[in-house]
Structure formats: C-alpha cells, structure tokens
Amino acid sequence: MNKLIEFITGLLALFFRPQKEEQATLEPEKASPTGMSSDGLAILQYFESCRLEAYWDADGKVWTIGWGDTGPDVVKGLRITQAEADERLQRRLAREFVPGVLNALTRPASQAQLDAMVDLSYNIGVSAFQGSTLVRLFNAGDQAGAAEQFLRWNRSGSKVLLGLRRRRAADRMRFQGSSGKEAIRVGAAIV
C-alpha cells in the first residue's frame, strides 16, 4: 500500500509542480528582446542622419525633423536641439516602432533580427512593415527568405535610391547577425 501511495504522490508532484520554476531557469540571453540595441540604433542613426530644422522628406510630401521624425507637430520653421532629436527618436521607437514590429511577429526574433526589422519599420512605416512579405516569411520560419526581402525596400516613390540600397544591405546584414559596425561597413560600400 505504501508503494502505491508513493507512486501516486510522485505522479501528482509531476503534474502539479510549479510552472514558475521552469520559467526562472531561462537564460537571459535566450529571452526575447524587447527593444532596439545600440547596434541597431547605430545603423538607424548612420543612415537616417539628423537635421535640427524641419525639412521636406525625400518625396517632398512630409515635414521631417531630427532623426527622420514626422508627425502633426513637425511644421515649417520648427527647430529643435540635439537632445530633443534624440529624445524624439527614443520615444517613437519605444511607443510606436518596437511594439509595431513585435505585434506583427508570431515567433521569437533574435536581437539582431529585431534591430533590422525595427529599422525597416522606422523607414517604411509600421503598417507597410506589418503587411510585408518579409513578416510573412519570418513568421513562417523562412529566415533566409525574410533576409532577402530587405533588399526589396529600396525605393522612395518609384525611384530606387542609393541611400536606401545601402541601408537595406546593412539591415540585411544585421538581420543575419552582423554587428552594427560591420553592417554599416557593408551597407556604406554599396555603389
């Protein structure tokens, strides 16, 4: 009888063990990233550049300031400081672009993949990113196919721009695991 009770107790312990113990054993480096890293930010800032006075975007349609920031408060004649430009960038990344990318993904992304996808989203917009073939391929587990999709986002309007070709090459390299410095080097070398 004692062996039967021990057996049943052992089974119950297996089924009713606390789930939090398992979660606590996750290694920090395997946890999903929740923001853009300094490598990702370096790529964004290298290719975006910063202007402290409002200007028209490449298509001449949207007032832009700082690190490519747009919005209803960006109007002709607006001037900001470098600190304001940096704050605006961080605020929009945290409020709009990182959550927009994470909400589109149905599988975990590495830090490098998240960095590249956030940079693309920052450049093309969250809606365009969320509806992209890149997201569909990534969610299907086709990382190689998703990486190739970065290179397709090289146009402003219908015009292929060298700056976008360079930026997308850097994003692709970052997505595949390169450091920010190496991704920038490869992207900047595109002619």
Phi, psi and omega per residue, in radians:
M1 nan -0.703 3.133
N2 -1.060 -0.681 -3.139
K3 -1.156 -0.647 3.104
L4 -1.136 -0.740 3.120
I5 -1.134 -0.753 3.099
E6 -1.071 -0.731 -3.140
F7 -1.098 -0.815 3.138
I8 -1.141 -0.723 3.119
T9 -1.092 -0.731 3.104
G10 -1.089 -0.756 3.097
L11 -1.100 -0.779 3.122
L12 -1.077 -0.677 3.131
A13 -1.111 -0.653 3.112
L14 -1.142 -0.756 -3.077
F15 -1.342 -0.490 -3.039
F16 -1.987 0.406 3.090
R17 -1.241 2.604 -3.105
P18 -1.123 2.307 3.129
Q19 -1.264 -0.491 -3.084
K20 -1.116 -0.487 3.108
E21 -1.071 -0.764 3.134
E22 -1.114 -0.767 -3.115
Q23 -1.133 -0.606 -3.106
A24 -1.201 -0.350 -3.126
T25 -1.494 -0.043 3.077
L26 -1.070 2.377 3.098
E27 -1.354 2.450 -3.096
P28 -0.967 -0.667 -3.105
E29 -1.211 -0.259 3.127
K30 -1.662 -0.116 3.101
A31 -1.211 2.544 -3.139
S32 -1.194 2.403 3.121
P33 -1.196 2.657 -3.113
T34 -2.154 0.092 3.137
G35 -2.812 3.050 3.134
M36 -1.397 2.377 3.131
S37 -1.463 3.026 3.098
S38 -1.125 -0.548 3.065
D39 -1.133 -0.777 3.117
G40 -1.133 -0.739 3.126
L41 -1.111 -0.653 3.108
A42 -1.076 -0.723 3.115
I43 -1.130 -0.861 -3.136
L44 -0.982 -0.852 -3.073
Q45 -1.233 -0.572 3.117
Y46 -1.118 -0.789 -3.052
F47 -1.552 -0.372 -3.112
E48 -1.459 -0.689 -3.024
S49 1.091 2.872 -3.051
C50 -2.220 2.265 3.058
R51 -2.215 2.300 -3.005
L52 -1.623 0.020 3.053
E53 -2.170 2.406 -3.087
A54 -0.968 2.450 -3.135
Y55 -2.524 2.830 3.072
W56 -1.344 2.498 3.084
D57 -1.168 3.123 -3.076
A58 -1.031 -0.505 3.130
D59 -1.549 -0.118 -3.114
G60 1.223 0.525 -3.063
K61 -2.031 -0.410 -2.985
V62 -2.328 2.281 3.017
W63 -1.195 2.386 -3.038
T64 -2.382 2.656 3.116
I65 -2.660 2.854 3.077
G66 1.098 -2.328 3.141
W67 -1.534 0.917 3.123
G68 1.356 0.440 -3.099
D69 -1.397 2.372 3.089
T70 -2.213 2.975 3.096
G71 2.589 3.001 -3.060
P72 -1.126 -0.376 3.140
D73 -1.518 -0.060 3.117
V74 -1.649 1.909 -3.059
V75 -2.325 2.857 3.113
K76 -0.916 2.345 3.099
G77 1.549 -0.168 -3.129
L78 -1.160 2.334 3.062
R79 -2.227 2.475 3.110
I80 -2.359 2.924 3.069
T81 -1.560 2.933 3.072
Q82 -1.066 -0.708 3.125
A83 -1.075 -0.708 3.097
E84 -1.137 -0.708 3.116
A85 -1.069 -0.799 3.130
D86 -1.114 -0.707 3.132
E87 -1.152 -0.740 3.124
R88 -1.056 -0.749 3.130
L89 -1.081 -0.898 -3.121
Q90 -1.053 -0.718 -3.136
R91 -1.105 -0.803 -3.125
R92 -1.204 -0.647 3.080
L93 -1.056 -0.849 -3.081
A94 -1.219 -0.629 -3.042
R95 -1.536 -0.613 -2.952
E96 -2.046 -0.930 -2.921
F97 -1.452 -0.797 3.101
V98 -1.107 -0.863 3.093
P99 -1.072 -0.636 3.128
G100 -1.084 -0.704 3.097
V101 -1.216 -0.874 -3.107
L102 -1.046 -0.624 3.125
N103 -1.187 -0.423 -3.131
A104 -1.447 -0.331 -3.038
L105 -1.583 2.408 3.100
T106 -1.915 0.047 3.094
R107 -2.433 2.758 -3.109
P108 -1.130 2.546 3.068
A109 -2.011 2.589 3.010
S110 -1.294 2.937 3.099
Q111 -1.055 -0.742 -3.137
A112 -1.106 -0.732 3.121
Q113 -1.133 -0.769 3.119
L114 -1.073 -0.774 3.122
D115 -0.960 -0.859 -3.092
A116 -1.135 -0.719 -3.120
M117 -1.233 -0.614 3.088
V118 -1.173 -0.721 3.115
D119 -1.088 -0.753 3.096
L120 -1.077 -0.810 3.137
S121 -1.053 -0.718 3.122
Y122 -1.064 -0.594 -3.092
N123 -1.465 -0.625 -3.051
I124 -1.869 -0.235 -3.101
G125 1.756 2.599 -3.085
V126 -1.111 -0.749 -3.104
S127 -1.087 -0.808 3.121
A128 -1.089 -0.719 3.121
F129 -1.087 -0.858 -3.062
Q130 -1.094 -0.506 3.135
G131 -1.640 0.163 -3.017
S132 -1.422 2.733 3.017
T133 -1.109 -0.576 3.109
L134 -0.970 -0.842 -3.141
V135 -1.113 -0.769 -3.137
R136 -1.038 -0.797 3.141
L137 -1.164 -0.755 3.121
F138 -1.042 -0.839 -3.132
N139 -1.106 -0.460 3.102
A140 -1.448 -0.062 3.126
G141 1.584 0.120 -3.140
D142 -1.618 1.403 -3.096
Q143 -1.165 -0.663 3.128
A144 -1.128 -0.757 3.106
G145 -1.125 -0.708 3.107
A146 -1.105 -0.734 3.141
A147 -1.036 -0.703 -3.130
E148 -1.177 -0.440 -3.114
Q149 -1.179 -0.434 3.127
F150 -0.982 -0.718 -3.050
L151 -1.145 -0.322 -3.138
R152 -1.324 -0.351 -3.082
W153 -1.610 1.072 -3.045
N154 -2.034 0.275 -3.069
R155 -2.065 2.604 2.932
S156 -2.092 1.985 -2.943
G157 1.195 -2.193 3.110
S158 -1.862 0.103 -3.039
K159 -1.757 2.204 3.042
V160 -1.285 2.245 -3.131
L161 -1.964 2.366 3.128
L162 -1.016 -0.737 3.136
G163 -1.043 -0.666 3.107
L164 -1.281 -0.621 3.065
R165 -1.061 -0.743 3.135
R166 -1.158 -0.789 -3.110
R167 -1.116 -0.744 -3.134
R168 -1.176 -0.613 3.068
A169 -1.112 -0.710 3.101
A170 -1.144 -0.753 3.109
D171 -1.044 -0.761 3.141
R172 -1.064 -0.768 3.121
M173 -1.093 -0.753 3.128
R174 -1.120 -0.764 3.120
F175 -0.970 -0.647 -3.115
Q176 -1.471 0.030 2.999
G177 1.921 -0.009 3.120
S178 -1.173 2.701 3.042
S179 -1.185 2.859 3.088
G180 -1.050 -0.747 -3.126
K181 -1.068 -0.807 -3.140
E182 -1.166 -0.717 3.120
A183 -1.092 -0.740 3.101
I184 -1.101 -0.760 3.139
R185 -1.018 -0.821 -3.131
V186 -1.150 -0.805 -3.135
G187 -1.090 -0.763 -3.112
A188 -1.152 -0.386 -3.113
A189 -1.413 -0.185 -3.139
I190 -1.138 2.292 3.105
V191 -2.055 nan nan
